[in-house]
Amino acid sequence: MRSITKLDLQYAHRFYGFKGEAQYLHGHTGILTLEVEDTINTGVNMVFPCNEIQKTAWDVLKNFDHATILREDDPLLPALLGVYEAQGIKDGAPTNIMKGPAFKTELATAYPECRLVVTKETMTVEGMIKIVYDLLKDKLNIVKITFTSGVNAASEEFNPQMTKDRCPLCGIALDENGVCPKCGYRK
């Protein structure tokens, strides 16, 4: 069975090298739908609490919210960083509280202090799915990701990769010591 949750992401990007309107920096509201599969957890009668899926995903994905997403070879990148440096906000500001942990993968690097994600490939809906799966595949048993942005949408299905021991009281994954990080249940 599957648990399904959605996250909204507001971001700016452009298709560097594209010949059309999308070559200009512009913004979107993206809707990310994550489908997580497992057996029904006896006691709480659910696969995985959707709010826990959101918390797990949001820890990483909040770096994409209200962020500028640029390809690593985009000439806007050094200009943007230069402006942030001149404004004194490149290394963050006290009002920047929605940041997740910095990350660097083969597909993307997040600079949470300046609300910037640098990608290897052009940030399309298909590209977002690849990046999200790469970031979350070891945290959630993802079987499908759908991402819509404006009139664009893409979806990809994945084979379940793992099973997780989950708390019989609240349904979330137990830590490496068999303890529930939410309610303290011990296996």
N, C-alpha and C positions, 0 to 999 in steps of 0.2 A: 504494500500500500504506500501511498505518497502523501507527504505534507507539502503544501504549496504556500509560498509567501512572496510578497512583492515589496520592492524598495523603489523610491523615487530618487533620481539623481539629477541635479541641475549642474550643467557644465558648459564650458565654451571650448570650441575646437575649430579646426579648419582642415580641409583636405589639401595639404601642400602639394603643388604640382598638378592639381586638378584644373581642368579648363571649364569653369562654370561658377555659379554663385557660391558653391561650397568652398571655393578657394579662399574666401574671405573669412576672417574670424567671426564666428556667430555662436549663439547659444541654443541649448536644447533642454527640454525636460525629458529624461529617459526613464523608462519603467523597466526594471529588471525583475524577472520572475524566476524564482528558484524552486525546483521540485526535488525533494529529498525522499529517498525510499529506504524502507526498512520494514521489519515486522511490527505489528501492533504491540506496544509495550503493555503487558498485563499490569493491571493496577491503575494506570492513568488512561488507558484506552486510547492511545494516540501513537503515531509513528514518532514524531518529534515535535515538541511544542513550537508553533510557528513563531512566537515571540523569541524563542531561543535561537531559531534559525536566523531571524533578523539580527539579533545581538551578535551572533558569531560572524555573520557576513558583514554587518555594519562596522565592526571593529577595523576591518581592512578597507572596505569600500567607501567609508566616509571620506577617504582621501580623494575620491572622484567627485564628491559633492561640492558645488560652488568652486570648482577648480578649473584651471585652464589645462587642456590636454593637447600637447603638441608632439609631433614626430621629432625624433632626435636630430634629424638633419634640417629641421625647419629654421630658416634664417630669422624668424620672429623670436626664437628661443633666447639667444643672447641679448636681443633688444629688450625683451620682457624682463629678464633677470637684471639688466642694467637699470631699468626704470625702478624695479623693486629695491635695488641697492641704493639708488639715489633718494628714494623715499624713506629708506631706513626700515623697510618691511621684509626684506629678503630672508632674514633669519627669524621671521615671526613677529607678532605683535601681541600684546596682552589680550586683545579682543579675538584672536584666532584660537578658539576653544574647540572647534569641531574637527580637530585633526586626529588622524589615526597614526599608528606606528609607521615610520619610514620603511619602505621595502624596495628591493632591487631583485628583479627576476630577469629571465632572458627576454621577456616581452615588454616589460615596463618598469619604470623607477618612479617612486613617489617621493616628492619633496613637500611634506605636510606643512612645514613652516611657511612656505610661500604659496600654498594652494596650487601646486603644479604637479602634473603627472607627465612624464616624458615616455613616449612609446617608441618601439622599434618600427612598427608599421602604422599606416594611416588609421586613425581612430574611427572606424566604421562600426555599425552594430555587430557585424561578424567579428571584428577585432575585439570589441568589448567582451563578447562571449568567451573568446580564447583567453583573454587576460583574467576574467573572473574565474573561469574554471581552474586555471593555473594557480590562482591565489587561494582557492577554497577546496580543492580536491582532497586535501589531507585533513580537512576540518569537518566536512559534511559529505554525506553519501549522495552526491548530486547525480541525478539521472536525466535532468533536462534543465536547460537555461534558455529563456527567451528574453530578448532585449528589444524594446521598441523606442524609437527616438524620432519624433515628428511623424512623418508618413513612412519611415523606414522601419523594418522589423526583420529579425532573424531568430532562428531557434536551432538548437542542437541537442541531440540526445546522447547520453553517455552510459556505459555499462557500470553498474554499481561496483565500487572498488573495495568496500570494507563493511564490516559490521562493528558497531560500537556497543560496549556495555553501557546500559543506561539505567538511571535511577528508577526504581519501581514506584517512588513517591511523586516525582515531578517530571520524569521522562527525559531529562537532559543527560548528556554523556558524562560518564564518570571519568575522573582524571586518571593519570597513570598509576595512582595508588589505590584505585577502586573507591574513591570518595567523591560524593556529589558536591561540586563547588557551589551549588545553590542552597541546598538544605542540610548538607553534612552527612547524609546517609552513607554508611560504609558497607561494602559488599562482604 
